[in-house]
Amino acid sequence: MLEDKFGRRFHYLRLSITDVCNFSCEYCLPDGYQCDSKRNFLTVPEITRITSAFAQLGTSKIRITGGEPSLRKDLVEIIRLCVNTPGIEHVALTTNGYRLPEHIDAWAEAGLHSINVSIDSLDPRMFHRITGADKLDTILKGIDRAIELGLKVKVNGVLMRQYNANDVNTFLDWIKDKPITFRLIELMQTGDNATLFGKQHVAGEPIKQRLLENGWALQPKAFNAGPAQEFSHPDYLGQVGLIMPYSKDFCATCNRLRISATGKLHLCLFADHGLDIRSFIHSNNDYELEHQLESLLGDKQATHWLDQGYTGGTKHLAMLGG
C-alpha cells in the first residue's frame, strides 16, 4: 500500500492524459491554451504500465483528467484499459463536456463509472463569459444522457465573487429533482492568476454553515473519495459538495497522487515540480516502477502551503487537471 511518512494512504490516482484544453476559462486559461514546449503525451502502453503499478500498490480509483481528455482520440481505449486493470474498482472522468452528447454512450460502454463536468454558471451568457464557449445547452443534454445511462454525475463550479457567488440557490434548485452532486470549489491561486484570485476568491465555510442551518447534513466519506465535503437533504434528490483547500487541516486526509500527461509524478497539485518516472515506466521490471513510486512518496509534504500564498510549479490548473 502506498503510504507516506504522515500515515496517509493513497487509494486514488488522478491521471492526466493531455494538458490541451479548448476552453478559455477566466480562472485557468483566460488567453486559451498556449503550447510553450514540445509535448510528448503518455501512450496507451505507458498508461497501461502506470495503472497496473498503482493498482499493485493499492490504488483502487483512477480519475482520467486533462486539460480536456476528450481531445484524445484514444480516450475510449484508455477508459477500457483502466476499467480492466485488476484492482481498479472505479474509473471516473473529468471533462468540460463540450461534446458530451456525442461521446457519453461510448464512454459508458467502455465501462466508465462516473463523470465530473465543469459548469460554473447555469446562465448561458455567464457560462459563455467565464469559459469562452457557448456550449451550456449541449453540456446539459449530455448530463441528462449520462444520468439515463446510469453513470454517477458530479458537476463542478468554481466560486468567483463577481461571477457566480450569488448563484448558490440557483444550483440548489437545479439539483432538487436531479441525482447530481453539485460541488462548489474555492478558487485557488496558481502561478498566473494572482490578480484574479485577489479579486474573486470566496471562502466556502460560510456556505457550509448556511447549508447546515437549512437542514443539509454532512455525509461520511469513502476511503477513496476526493477532498469534497458532501451534504445531503431529505427534500433533495441531488447532493452538494464543498471543496475548500484553504480550510484548516485540508491536507490531513489527502489520499490522491497525480501523474501528468508527460509522465511525471506530482505528489501535490502545488508541488514545485513533477518527478520524472518515464524511464521506470519503460523498464521491463515491474518491481522497479513500483519501488520508485514508493521511494518518491517519501518527499510528500504535510500541506500544500496555499494559505501562505505558495503555488509551487502550478502555472494553471489545466497542467494537471486540478
Secondary structure, DSSP 8 states (H G I E B T S, - for coil): --B-TTS-B--EEEEES----S---TTT-TT-----S------HHHHHHHHHHHHHTT--EEEEESS-GGGSTTHHHHHHHHHTSTT--EEEEEE--TTHHHHHHHHHHTT--EEEEE-S-SSHHHHHHHHS---HHHHHHHHHHHHHTT-EEEEEEEE-TTTTTT-HHHHHHHHTTS-EEEEEEE----TT-HHHHHHH---SHHHHHHHHHTT-EE----TT--S-EEEE-TT-SSEEEEE-TTSTTGGGG--EEEE-TTSEEESSTT-SS-EE-HHHHT-S-HHHHHHHHHHHGGG--S---GGGT--TT-SSGGGTT-
